Amino acid sequence: MRRTTIKDVAKAAGVSITTVSHALSGGSDVKQETRERIEKLAAQMNYMPSFSGRNLKNARTGVIGLYSRYIRGFYGVLADAMCDACQQAGFELDVILAESGDMVMSSILSKRVDGAIILHSGFGDRHTEVLRETELPAVFLDREFSAGRISSVLFDSYKTGCQAADYLCGLGHREFMFIKGQDTYDGVERRRGFYQRLRERGIDLPSERELEGAFDRTTAQRSMERFIASGAPMPTGIFAANDDSAIGCILALTAAGYRVPEDVSILGCDNIELGQWYTPSLTTMKTGISTMGRLAAQETIALINGEHPGRITKTESTIVERGSCAGAPLSEAAAPVG
């Protein structure tokens, strides 16, 4: 397939080649509306500026971009850790909130950053291939990919799911529920590990005992309320794909008269700060969010400096035992008090 040229972008945008060049290089003489239109077209057309002939070292911006859809919950902790690591190495961290993968590519193609850290479900295979060809140093936080100057820094979420199953089984539980997250790398892998380890132990988890949580407290609470209202037997051990959804489950269960952990044990994931102050305090899988943020920033800087080719790095989880888990009750299914 013929490579898209700057002339092609200019023709599609109805502007001159010079205007496209200035827009994608950050020139101040281009109107913001025109710049955004050109950046979007360039991303859609997979146009990659040619950096041959430039002194890339002198052309550095000193900026690393974190690309995501939003910054809330653990994303804020992640960004804080990245910012500290960047500042220690003489870089700034620019947080770019983009609705689509095309918008992420628009920023990357404009060469406004020296490296990119990407945590964005809208960034698909097409974007990844274009990113690889740009040779811009980049680190993914939500997929396993390494090639050229691209790395991944990830939680070993599959192993986290296995550890969660082992922990609850070790407490004597045999009747389980899983509160699923979103269809992201971490959500999918935590589920896969949990189910696989249960199967290895000869335990089946019925489909009606997998509830929607979406990594969200309110979603998990409402899903649990509907399950309680159905009158189905309550399992004694619950693994929630993150701490927010675990807290939502506790809210629904206690409102319905169940005691946590006497009737139902709940295990969360991520070790958010609120978990230790909640009642009961939340037993959880500590994934090391700050560590991940620091490693991601350091890996991006190493790629910028050409210290090594792209690679995959995974961090492991540990159990933080608090008050929301206990040994399984004598009866096979939990029952509300009163």
MOLINGI-V402885 format. One record per helix or strand of 2 or more residues. SS is the DSSP state (~ for helix, > for strand). FROM is the first residue (numbers start at 0). TO is the last residue. Records with the same first field share a line. If there is no record, write none. Layout:
SS=FROM-TO  FROM-TO
This chain:
~=5-12  16-23  31-43  73-87  100-108  124-133  156-169  184-199  206-208  216-229  242-254  273-276  288-303
>=62-67  91-96  114-118  136-139  149-154  175-179  209-211  236-239  264-268  282-285  311-314  317-319
